[in-house]
Amino acid sequence: MIEFHAGIGPDSQAIGIALEEMFLDYVVAPARAPIPVTVVGNARLPGAGNVLLALARKTNHFLPDAAAAAQWLGKTPPALDVLEAELAGRDYIFGVYTIADMAMYPHVAAQRDGLSVFPNVARWEQRLRLSPEVGRGMGAVSR
């Protein structure tokens, strides 16, 4: 069982999405953390990027090239124009659904009203918004 100490905001929502997409057993700890942290046994792993990579490695799913994913998993996500270019001709950032998409989605969803000038991003956001796992993951931090 994974103990998830959620913070407030998009990084915690991204981890919630990953936990739901990977069908992992987890419990959300009652107290909020300054940054999201997961605990498995005695091991504590802080930070959304670290947690997303660890979960992807644990399940061997949704894992892009770690070096290529770094910009998408960083503290400051790329701007919408960068994401727009990356999604040109693709359904997902790397062509297939990965933790990079999970990491970016909460940041983009918060800007949903301004996506009309980014049609690729708007289609991507809508595709992910319709996923039940994404919906449950976005709501996981409010448990």
N, C-alpha and C positions, 0 to 999 in steps of 0.2 A: 504494500500500500504506500502510495506517495503522499506525503504531507505537503500541501501547497500553502505557503504563507504569501498570500496575495498582497500586492501593493494596490494603489489606486491608479487606474489609467490603462493606456494601450499596451504596455509591456505585460501587465498581468492578464489582460484579455487575450493576448497572443498565446500565452502559456495555457490559458483555459481552452483555447481552440485546439492547441496541440494535444492536450490531455484527452479531449473528446474525440478528435480525429484518430488518435492512436488507440482508442478504447482501453486506456489505462485506468486502473483503480486508483482513485485519489480522494482525499478529503481536504477541504479548504479549512485551514486553521482559523479560529474565531478572531484573532487579533490581526490587524493590518501591519504590514512591514513597510519600511521606507522604500525598499526595492523588492521585487518578487524573489522568493527563495523556495526551493524544494528541498525536502528532507527524505532520504531513503535510508532506513537503518540509522547509522550514526553519521552518514555523509550529508553535509549541507552544501547546496550549490546555489550561489546567488547570481542574479542578473538574468534578464530574459534571453539574451543571445546564448549564454552558456547553457541555460536550462533547455532551450530549444534544440541546440546541437546534441546535448546529452540524451534527450528523449528520442531524437531521431536515430542516434547511434544505438540506443537500447533496443528499439523496435526494428531497426534496419529498414525504416520507411521514411519517406518524405525528405531524404537527405540529399541535397545537392552537393556539388564540390564545395568543401568548407571555405576555401579561399575565395571562391566566386561569391559565396553567400555572405561574406563578411560585411559588405556594404549594406546589405539588407537587414542584417542582424545587429548593426551598430546602434549606439546610443541615439544618434541623430539619423533618422531615416532619410533616404534620398528625396529630393523634391518631386512633386507630381510630374513635372516635365520629363524628368529622368525615367520615372516609371512609365509614362506614356510612350516614350521611345522604346523601352524594353518590351512593352506589351504589343508593339506593332506586329501583327501577323501571328500572335501567340495568344493562347487562352490563359497562360500563367507565366510568371516571371522567367522561369527556366524552361518553359514549354510544357512541363508537367508540374503538378501541384506539389509544393515543397514547404518546408518551414519558412522559407523566404516570403511566400504568400501569406502564411499565418502571421508572421511578424509584421508585415506591412498593412494587412487588412484593418486592424483597429485604428491605425493612424489615418488611413484613407476614409474609413467609415465616419470618422468625426468631421470630415470635410465634405460629406456627401452633397450638400447643397451647391458647392462650387465646382462640381465635376463636369458641367456641360461643355467646358472648353477642353476637356480631356476625354474624348470618346472611348479610347481604348481602356482607360482607367475606369470609366463609368461602366462599361460592359463587364470588366473584371470584377468590380465591386458588386454589381448586381448578381453575377454568377455566384460569388462567395456568400453574399447575404442570404441567398435562397437555400444554402446548405444547412440542414438541421444541426450538424455538428458545430458549425460556426456559430449558429444561434445559441446553442447550449454553452459553448465555450465563452462567448461574449458575456453571458449571464452568470458564469461560474463564480466570478468575483463578488457577486451579490448574494451568494448562498449564505 
